[in-house]
Amino acid sequence: MTTDNRRANTKKAIQNAMVTLLKTKSFDDITTTKLAKEAGISRSSFYTHYKDKFELIDSCQQTLFNQIEYIFEKHVGDKEAAFLEIFEFLKREQLNRRYIRWLKLYLVRVPVEV
């Protein structure tokens, strides 16, 4: 396995750990220690990829927005197909309601850079 694959797999494990923990805990109750344990990695491995849990969420948010933007661009003029694919994407990525609700709250609190 190449270094790039291991790096991508570790990042995916950390992101999945965040989604899993958000099913039962509030964002404020999630620590990097809990994330690392859930992902099956060391804390130092977590910090190799992310500065803190806020950077992790920012990365997840950016990935989510990029994918949604790509879907809308792919289905220009066909909103129904776009929304159907977005719902399938969200289901496939197992993004639960708590995670999406937290992202909405987070976006309200974080100033948008122009």
C-alpha positions as a Markdown table, in Angstrom:
| # | Residue | x | y | z |
|---|---|---|---|---|
| 1 | Met | 0.0 | 0.0 | 0.0 |
| 2 | Thr | 1.4 | 3.4 | -0.9 |
| 3 | Thr | 1.9 | 6.3 | 1.5 |
| 4 | Asp | -0.9 | 8.2 | -0.3 |
| 5 | Asn | -3.3 | 5.3 | 0.2 |
| 6 | Arg | -2.5 | 5.0 | 3.9 |
| 7 | Arg | -2.8 | 8.7 | 4.4 |
| 8 | Ala | -6.2 | 8.7 | 2.6 |
| 9 | Asn | -7.4 | 5.7 | 4.6 |
| 10 | Thr | -6.3 | 7.3 | 7.9 |
| 11 | Lys | -8.2 | 10.5 | 7.0 |
| 12 | Lys | -11.3 | 8.6 | 6.1 |
| 13 | Ala | -11.1 | 6.6 | 9.4 |
| 14 | Ile | -10.9 | 9.9 | 11.3 |
| 15 | Gln | -13.8 | 11.4 | 9.4 |
| 16 | Asn | -15.8 | 8.2 | 10.0 |
| 17 | Ala | -14.9 | 8.4 | 13.7 |
| 18 | Met | -16.3 | 11.9 | 13.9 |
| 19 | Val | -19.6 | 10.8 | 12.2 |
| 20 | Thr | -19.9 | 7.8 | 14.5 |
| 21 | Leu | -19.2 | 9.9 | 17.7 |
| 22 | Leu | -21.7 | 12.6 | 16.6 |
| 23 | Lys | -24.4 | 9.9 | 16.7 |
| 24 | Thr | -24.1 | 9.7 | 20.5 |
| 25 | Lys | -22.2 | 12.8 | 21.6 |
| 26 | Ser | -22.4 | 16.5 | 21.1 |
| 27 | Phe | -19.5 | 18.1 | 19.2 |
| 28 | Asp | -18.3 | 19.8 | 22.4 |
| 29 | Asp | -18.0 | 16.4 | 24.1 |
| 30 | Ile | -15.8 | 15.0 | 21.4 |
| 31 | Thr | -12.1 | 15.1 | 22.0 |
| 32 | Thr | -9.1 | 14.3 | 19.8 |
| 33 | Thr | -8.4 | 11.4 | 22.2 |
| 34 | Lys | -12.0 | 10.0 | 21.6 |
| 35 | Leu | -11.6 | 10.6 | 17.8 |
| 36 | Ala | -8.2 | 8.8 | 17.7 |
| 37 | Lys | -9.5 | 5.8 | 19.8 |
| 38 | Glu | -12.7 | 5.5 | 17.6 |
| 39 | Ala | -10.5 | 5.7 | 14.4 |
| 40 | Gly | -8.1 | 3.1 | 15.8 |
| 41 | Ile | -5.1 | 5.4 | 15.5 |
| 42 | Ser | -2.8 | 7.3 | 17.9 |
| 43 | Arg | -3.3 | 10.9 | 18.9 |
| 44 | Ser | -0.1 | 11.8 | 17.1 |
| 45 | Ser | -1.5 | 10.3 | 13.9 |
| 46 | Phe | -4.6 | 12.5 | 14.3 |
| 47 | Tyr | -2.4 | 15.6 | 14.7 |
| 48 | Thr | -0.4 | 14.5 | 11.6 |
| 49 | His | -3.6 | 15.1 | 9.6 |
| 50 | Tyr | -5.5 | 17.8 | 11.5 |
| 51 | Lys | -4.6 | 20.6 | 13.8 |
| 52 | Asp | -7.7 | 20.0 | 15.9 |
| 53 | Lys | -11.3 | 18.8 | 15.7 |
| 54 | Phe | -12.3 | 22.2 | 14.2 |
| 55 | Glu | -10.0 | 21.7 | 11.3 |
| 56 | Leu | -11.4 | 18.2 | 10.8 |
| 57 | Ile | -14.9 | 19.6 | 10.6 |
| 58 | Asp | -13.8 | 22.3 | 8.2 |
| 59 | Ser | -12.2 | 19.6 | 6.0 |
| 60 | Cys | -15.4 | 17.5 | 6.1 |
| 61 | Gln | -17.5 | 20.5 | 5.4 |
| 62 | Gln | -15.3 | 21.5 | 2.4 |
| 63 | Thr | -15.4 | 18.0 | 1.0 |
| 64 | Leu | -19.2 | 17.9 | 1.4 |
| 65 | Phe | -19.7 | 21.2 | -0.3 |
| 66 | Asn | -17.3 | 20.4 | -3.2 |
| 67 | Gln | -19.2 | 17.1 | -3.8 |
| 68 | Ile | -22.6 | 18.9 | -3.7 |
| 69 | Glu | -21.3 | 21.6 | -6.0 |
| 70 | Tyr | -20.0 | 19.0 | -8.5 |
| 71 | Ile | -23.4 | 17.2 | -8.5 |
| 72 | Phe | -25.3 | 20.5 | -9.2 |
| 73 | Glu | -22.9 | 21.3 | -12.0 |
| 74 | Lys | -23.3 | 17.8 | -13.4 |
| 75 | His | -27.1 | 18.2 | -13.5 |
| 76 | Val | -27.5 | 21.7 | -14.7 |
| 77 | Gly | -31.2 | 22.3 | -15.6 |
| 78 | Asp | -32.4 | 19.1 | -13.9 |
| 79 | Lys | -32.9 | 19.9 | -10.2 |
| 80 | Glu | -34.8 | 16.7 | -9.6 |
| 81 | Ala | -31.8 | 14.6 | -10.7 |
| 82 | Ala | -29.4 | 16.8 | -8.7 |
| 83 | Phe | -31.3 | 16.5 | -5.5 |
| 84 | Leu | -31.8 | 12.7 | -6.0 |
| 85 | Glu | -28.1 | 12.3 | -6.4 |
| 86 | Ile | -27.4 | 14.5 | -3.4 |
| 87 | Phe | -29.7 | 12.4 | -1.2 |
| 88 | Glu | -28.0 | 9.2 | -2.5 |
| 89 | Phe | -24.6 | 10.7 | -1.7 |
| 90 | Leu | -25.6 | 11.7 | 1.8 |
| 91 | Lys | -27.0 | 8.2 | 2.4 |
| 92 | Arg | -23.9 | 6.5 | 1.0 |
| 93 | Glu | -21.6 | 8.7 | 3.1 |
| 94 | Gln | -23.8 | 7.9 | 6.1 |
| 95 | Leu | -24.1 | 11.5 | 7.1 |
| 96 | Asn | -26.5 | 11.5 | 9.9 |
| 97 | Arg | -28.9 | 14.2 | 11.0 |
| 98 | Arg | -26.9 | 15.2 | 14.0 |
| 99 | Tyr | -23.8 | 15.8 | 11.9 |
| 100 | Ile | -25.7 | 17.8 | 9.3 |
| 101 | Arg | -27.5 | 19.8 | 12.1 |
| 102 | Trp | -24.2 | 20.5 | 13.8 |
| 103 | Leu | -22.7 | 21.7 | 10.4 |
| 104 | Lys | -25.6 | 24.1 | 10.0 |
| 105 | Leu | -25.1 | 25.5 | 13.5 |
| 106 | Tyr | -21.3 | 25.8 | 12.9 |
| 107 | Leu | -21.8 | 27.6 | 9.7 |
| 108 | Val | -24.0 | 30.2 | 11.4 |
| 109 | Arg | -21.3 | 30.9 | 14.0 |
| 110 | Val | -18.3 | 31.0 | 11.7 |
| 111 | Pro | -17.8 | 34.2 | 9.6 |
| 112 | Val | -17.6 | 33.6 | 5.9 |
| 113 | Glu | -14.5 | 34.9 | 4.2 |
| 114 | Val | -15.0 | 36.8 | 1.0 |
